[in-house]
Amino acid sequence: MPRSKRGRSPRKKKPQKYDTSFKGWVEQQAQDIVPVLLPGAVYEKTLTVEVIRSIMRADKVFKILYCGEEHILHLEFETGSDSKLCSRLLVYNSVLYQDHQLPVITIVIYPFNVEPAESPLRIISDKKEILTFHFKTLSLGTLDAEQFVQEHRACMYPVLPTMQGVHADLMEQVMQELTELYRDDEATLSQVYTWMMLLLERTSTVDPLEKGKIEERLKMFDQLWDESPRVQKMKERWYEQVQNKVKQEVEQEIKEKKSIETETLRRTLLSIIHARFPNLSEFAQQQVKQFDKPDALDLLIQKIATAPDANMARWLLDSSTGGQE
């Protein structure tokens, strides 16, 4: 019995370089950025979450004070569309609440021009609402870049290219401010510059002609850094760190997908055995734990589904565990 693919709609893979950039941006200046993204919030600390039950990972999670009370803030960055985003956010929200017993505020941040998910998520049964989940969305493309520059909100400068009102004069002013701000920290300055140029390539809020003007204006900063061996060494080190992080995230994503597929196949196998050979259910529960290769599980499912009797099914379960090597 071939494995059914019906209903399997894997999440679109995010462009890893953007995903890593946004997480790094928030992580670097969370204390300043959190109140901008959620007015009235006061950052307390960053929470480490290899969320959730080993198969899912939230982007960034913080403990904050909001309206005078402790909350958990979950930020999720979406660079593309995802039909299953709402249900995934609900999983994150529920488990974070279970772990911390605090209200969880979820904000989905869209850096690029993507149709945002609609809140709330409502789950209906027999025409009755059994669950309602509210979350917030923030499209950076709707924000005014000039306002952040006028207010000197330097923490938001790395993502300015994704906003409205970006032009060459503004970006030159921004780089001059950043050069002064990080005059003793050339590595951070180089990192912020790299983020801005990366987002400038992708954004659709800046006219292509204006993009060319911005890049031309910013070439002077490239030249300054090219003349600094120390900065170049720092940039190389940072690029290497980003590449390693992207590689780790890709490997983790592959591992998670394999884990999900394996667990699904294990459950399918146990369901078939329970239906056809209920006396083998307990034995199968023990044996199935030894299978960690989807292909081997898939083959075993086909064999068990056509086994003539319980003795053959038991033999297949017992002998197939050695066939995974």
C-alpha positions in Angstrom: 0.0 0.0 0.0 1.9 3.1 -1.2 2.2 6.0 1.2 -0.6 8.5 0.6 0.5 12.1 -0.2 -3.0 13.5 0.2 -3.2 16.4 2.6 0.6 16.8 2.8 1.3 20.4 2.0 4.8 21.2 3.3 5.6 24.7 4.3 7.4 26.7 1.7 11.0 27.1 2.7 12.0 30.5 3.6 15.0 32.2 1.9 17.5 31.4 4.6 19.7 34.5 4.2 16.7 36.8 4.9 15.5 34.7 7.8 18.9 34.8 9.4 19.2 38.5 8.9 15.9 39.4 10.6 16.6 37.1 13.5 20.0 38.6 13.9 18.7 42.2 13.7 16.1 41.7 16.5 18.5 39.7 18.6 21.2 42.4 18.5 19.0 45.3 19.8 16.0 43.6 21.3 15.7 46.1 24.1 15.2 49.0 21.7 13.3 47.1 18.9 10.6 45.4 21.0 8.9 48.7 22.1 8.9 49.8 18.5 7.2 46.7 17.3 4.7 46.6 20.3 4.2 50.1 21.7 3.9 50.0 25.4 6.0 46.9 25.8 9.2 46.8 28.0 11.8 44.2 27.1 12.9 42.0 30.0 14.9 39.1 28.5 15.3 36.9 25.5 14.0 33.3 25.9 15.8 30.4 24.2 13.3 28.3 22.5 14.1 25.3 20.3 10.4 25.3 20.3 8.3 23.2 20.2 8.5 19.6 21.1 11.6 19.1 18.9 9.8 19.5 15.6 9.1 23.2 15.3 11.1 26.4 16.0 9.7 29.9 16.7 11.8 32.8 15.3 12.2 35.1 18.4 10.6 34.9 21.8 11.0 37.5 24.6 9.7 38.0 28.1 8.2 41.5 28.3 6.2 43.9 30.5 3.0 45.0 28.7 0.2 47.1 30.3 2.0 46.6 33.6 1.9 42.8 33.4 4.4 40.1 32.4 3.8 38.7 28.9 5.6 36.5 26.4 6.2 38.2 23.0 6.6 35.9 20.0 7.9 37.4 16.7 7.6 35.4 13.5 9.2 36.6 10.3 7.5 35.7 7.1 9.3 36.4 3.8 6.7 34.5 1.7 3.2 33.0 1.9 2.4 30.0 4.0 -1.1 28.5 3.9 -0.6 26.8 7.2 0.9 29.7 9.1 -2.2 30.3 11.3 -2.3 26.8 12.6 1.5 26.8 13.2 1.3 30.1 15.1 -1.4 28.5 17.3 0.9 25.7 18.2 3.7 28.1 19.1 1.3 30.2 21.1 -0.2 27.3 23.0 3.0 25.7 23.9 4.6 29.0 25.0 1.6 29.5 27.2 1.9 26.0 28.7 5.6 26.5 29.4 5.4 30.0 30.9 1.8 30.4 32.1 1.8 34.0 30.8 -0.3 35.7 28.1 1.4 35.2 24.7 1.3 38.0 22.1 2.1 36.8 18.6 3.2 39.3 15.9 3.9 38.2 12.3 6.3 40.6 10.6 6.3 40.8 6.8 9.4 42.5 5.5 8.3 42.2 1.8 5.2 42.6 -0.2 3.2 39.5 0.8 -0.5 39.0 1.4 -0.6 38.9 5.2 -2.4 36.2 7.1 -5.8 37.1 8.5 -6.5 37.2 12.2 -8.2 35.7 14.1 -8.0 32.0 13.3 -11.4 30.5 14.1 -12.1 26.8 14.4 -15.7 25.9 13.8 -17.5 22.7 14.6 -21.2 22.1 13.9 -21.5 25.8 13.1 -20.2 26.7 16.5 -16.9 28.4 17.3 -14.8 26.2 19.5 -11.6 28.2 19.4 -10.6 31.8 18.4 -6.9 32.7 18.2 -5.9 36.4 17.7 -2.5 37.5 16.5 -1.1 40.7 15.1 0.6 41.4 11.8 3.0 44.1 10.8 4.0 44.8 7.2 7.2 46.7 7.2 6.3 48.1 3.7 3.6 50.1 5.3 5.9 52.0 7.6 7.5 55.4 6.9 11.3 55.2 6.8 11.6 59.0 7.2 9.8 59.0 10.5 12.3 56.6 12.1 15.2 58.7 10.8 13.6 61.9 12.1 13.3 60.2 15.5 16.8 58.8 15.2 15.6 55.2 15.9 18.8 53.6 14.9 17.6 50.2 16.0 15.3 50.2 13.0 17.8 51.4 10.4 18.8 47.9 9.2 15.3 47.3 7.9 14.7 50.8 6.4 15.0 49.5 2.8 11.8 47.5 3.3 9.8 50.6 4.2 8.1 53.5 2.3 9.8 56.8 1.5 13.4 55.4 1.1 15.6 57.5 -1.1 19.3 58.2 -1.7 19.6 61.3 0.4 17.9 59.6 3.3 20.1 56.5 3.1 23.2 58.6 2.9 22.1 60.4 6.1 21.5 57.1 7.8 24.9 55.8 6.9 26.5 59.0 8.3 24.6 58.6 11.5 25.6 54.9 11.8 29.2 55.8 11.0 29.2 58.2 14.0 27.2 55.8 16.2 29.5 52.9 15.6 32.8 54.8 15.1 34.4 52.4 17.7 32.6 49.3 16.5 33.4 48.9 12.8 32.3 45.3 12.8 28.7 46.2 13.8 28.7 49.0 11.3 29.7 46.6 8.5 27.1 44.2 9.6 24.3 46.8 9.6 25.4 48.0 6.2 25.4 44.4 4.8 21.8 43.9 6.1 20.6 47.1 4.5 22.2 46.2 1.1 20.8 42.7 1.3 17.2 43.9 1.9 17.6 46.7 -0.7 18.1 43.9 -3.3 14.8 42.2 -2.5 12.5 45.0 -1.5 9.8 46.3 -3.9 9.1 49.5 -2.0 12.0 51.3 -3.6 11.9 52.3 -7.3 14.6 50.5 -9.3 16.1 53.8 -10.4 16.2 55.0 -6.8 17.9 51.7 -5.8 20.7 52.5 -8.3 21.1 56.0 -6.8 21.3 54.6 -3.3 23.8 52.0 -4.2 25.9 54.6 -5.9 25.8 56.9 -2.8 26.8 54.0 -0.5 29.8 52.9 -2.6 31.9 55.5 -0.7 31.4 53.4 2.5 32.5 50.3 0.6 35.6 52.1 -0.3 36.3 53.1 3.2 36.0 49.6 4.5 38.0 48.2 1.6 40.9 50.3 2.8 40.6 48.9 6.4 42.2 45.4 6.7 40.7 45.1 10.2 37.2 45.7 8.9 37.7 43.3 6.0 38.8 40.6 8.4 35.7 41.2 10.6 33.4 41.2 7.6 34.9 37.8 6.5 34.4 36.4 10.0 30.8 37.6 10.1 30.0 36.3 6.6 31.5 32.9 7.7 29.3 33.0 10.9 26.2 33.7 8.8 27.0 30.9 6.3 27.5 28.5 9.2 24.2 29.6 10.8 22.3 29.2 7.5 23.9 25.7 7.1 22.8 24.7 10.6 19.3 26.0 10.0 19.0 24.1 6.7 20.3 20.9 8.4 17.9 21.4 11.3 15.0 21.9 8.9 15.8 18.7 7.0 16.1 16.8 10.3 12.8 18.2 11.5 11.0 17.2 8.3 12.5 13.7 8.5 11.3 13.5 12.2 7.8 14.5 11.3 7.6 12.0 8.4 9.0 9.2 10.5 6.5 9.8 13.3 3.6 10.0 10.8 4.6 6.6 9.3 5.0 5.0 12.8 1.5 6.1 13.6 0.2 4.8 10.3 1.9 1.4 10.9 0.5 1.1 14.4 -3.0 2.0 13.2 -2.9 -0.8 10.5 -1.6 -3.3 13.1 -4.3 -2.3 15.6 -7.0 -2.7 13.0 -5.8 -6.0 11.5 -3.9 -7.7 14.4 -5.0 -6.1 17.7 -3.1 -8.8 19.7 0.2 -7.4 18.3 -0.4 -3.8 19.3 1.7 -3.9 22.4 4.5 -5.7 20.7 4.3 -3.3 17.7 4.5 -0.3 20.1 8.0 -1.5 21.2 9.3 -2.6 17.8 8.3 0.6 16.0 10.5 2.7 18.2 13.5 1.1 16.5 12.6 2.4 13.1 14.0 5.9 12.2 14.2 5.6 8.4 11.1 6.6 6.5 11.8 4.3 3.5 12.1 1.2 5.8 8.8 2.2 7.5 7.1 2.7 4.2 8.1 -0.7 3.0 7.1 -2.4 6.2 3.6 -0.7 6.1 3.1 -2.2 2.6 4.1 -5.7 3.9 2.0 -5.6 7.1 -1.0 -4.4 5.1 -0.8 -7.5 3.0 0.4 -10.0 5.6 -1.8 -13.1 5.6 -1.9 -13.6 9.4 -0.6 -12.4 12.8 2.4 -14.7 12.8 3.7 -13.3 9.5 3.1 -9.7 10.8 5.0 -10.5 14.0 7.9 -12.0 12.0 8.0 -8.9 9.8 8.1 -6.6 12.8 10.8 -8.6 14.4 13.0 -9.2 11.4 12.6 -5.8 9.7 14.3 -3.9 12.5 17.6 -5.3 11.3 16.9 -4.1 7.8 17.5 -0.5 8.5 21.3 -0.6 8.5 
